[in-house]
Amino acid sequence: MTTAEPIQPEASDAAPDGRPAAVPLRKRVRRLVTQLGPSRMAATILFLLVAVLIARFSWQMPLIDAAERALYDARATLMAPHVEQDKRIVMVTYNDETLFNTGIRSPLDRTLLANALGNIDQMGAKAIGIDIAFDSPRPDDDLLKAQLRAMKTPTWLAYAEQASNPNTIFFEQQKFLETFIADVATDRTKPTSVLFRTDDDSVIRNWPDRPKNLPPLMSNALAPVDPAHADFQGNIRFLVPARAAAGQEEPVFANIPIDTFALPMDADMRAGFAELVKGRYVLIGGDIIDNDQFNTPLSRFPDAITGQHETMIGLEVHAHMLAQQLDGAWTRPIAGPALWALAILIVLAGGLTSLIDLRARWVALAFLGQMAFFIAFPFWLQGRGVDTTTLPTFGWAIGWLFGYAAVGTAARTVGSRQRAFAQSALGKYLPADVAAQIMRDPDQLSLHGERRNIFCVFTDLEGFTKLSHAVTPETVARLLNEYLDRLSDIVLAHGGTIDKFVGDAVVAFWGAPLSRPDDGPQAAAAALDMYEAGEKFRIDLAAEDIPLIGMTRVGLHVGDAIVGNFGGEGRIQYTALGDSMNTASRLEAANKSLKTGVLVSAEAAARSGRDDLVPMGRVTLRGRAQPVDVFTPRPDLAAERRARIGALVAAHAAGDKNAYVTGATALAEEFAQDASIMFLIERLNETERGESYVLS
């Protein structure tokens, strides 16, 4: 026979490669809004609002703020300017070797400091900042006080108070410090605030606030600061050395032991050392292990030279802040409205991404593009001088995921309803498990004709046409629907596929769209159950005072057929075409002649797994040239009686006349009231060995 051409979707509804066209995003959004329902819509909107709040305020949220700080530290480290040594600033420090040599640890040796200040004051330094709090007495205080009063270079002395530094100074120390500074203050020697503010994780990232009761911050005191940034509290710009190879490192700020300048010097020696400080800002403080050490964003990652997570002395933090002020490298904060807009856009992007109906590679590309934005954009801003300490990058990612989940869940809710409807529709002609499997993998429902070996069942209700003329149309519709419901339930319960209804006839098959090992036994069981359901239907109608109808006749055959979607541009139907379907139809019709209710071909019987089938001889069906050996299920007969019928047919086929005559005589007496067996004997009497009975 001619194989039907596969049905192709219309060009307007498919992509060039034959794939179903993507549903436009705007249409998917509109469908989602209209089909979601008020309660689910409210939950989705609430979830999106939470996502926006996270994407906006993640810096202020527990746990999430730790991730934001880690990401900021990564940006501050990777985007930190790589610079040569800053010649404008020099650090002069007490180190552990100094303490060992002087034998004095705390308070620090003030004679050493007085001598160093005396020399540095004559070397042309631009300004001096001393990050040492003189908060307790030393025997050599008078020497240091005298030198501080005599300073010609602007000199700034560290000041701290208990209110703003409760963990570093107590009340008596503050009072001593205030008395000390008041005793040495001149127009050249003044106090300066050395206040730092660390975040909750003890990391310095930002410039501190400037309490009104404190003197100017050291960086602001040492060098002029424009009024617009006098209270700048943005991020500190930390610098890293331009050279970072082992043995070649040159620190951003020179660090010279204070011992170098505390030596007795004549004019020539002093002139030789002057190049180290002339015209520079000199910062004096401690570089002592486990003292005045701070974590910075640079501390989070191993140092390129040492491989350790390095801390930074407070004096060096002041140096970085001073360099930032001298360079005018004030970072620009992101305005609140801009952060709100970004949060909303990112959450919307997540939601819309969940609705993208494109090929997987394009969806993946969209996803990766947005992830790249979350990673790269903050680094780009950091490199462009934007203060990203308030940029909720991790919050963006969470907000995006929440948006994706909220809208995606809503879409899946609508989709599940649609799938449930579609599965219900499929379930009208497919078993529930098959319908569910096809919903999971639609490709299993072939969209073109394919050859499959299937078990085909045809039924027909005898006398229904006559009945339809004897009752009202409403009654006909009710009875027909009830009858077809009963038979349909049997087909589906046995895993079959309902092909179609033709009036009162049911056409079904097993083996497509999915085939299973038990298709044969299930089809045979369904054939018998459909016959019995028809008989019960007749009994039920008799109780309703409705004219009698005949039996339900069923035919079952197995063979190859072309299965798929066939039809025209306007409508297609999933059906089976082929000789096996025609044979099953002829078997159903042959029941009338053979006085049976169910006829099963020998091919189907061999795979039915039933032991209650009895042979009904060899017949030539109407319109067929090839004879068919047929069987009928007789569960009402004992196995011994079924065996004797089988022996009779076998004796006829073998040409054993004696055995046949003996068997036929006995069965004729035994089954005198069984029309199908009596007609079997009659047919066998009229045919010779190997011949078939031709049905007219």
Disulfide bonds with the S-S distance in Angstrom:
none
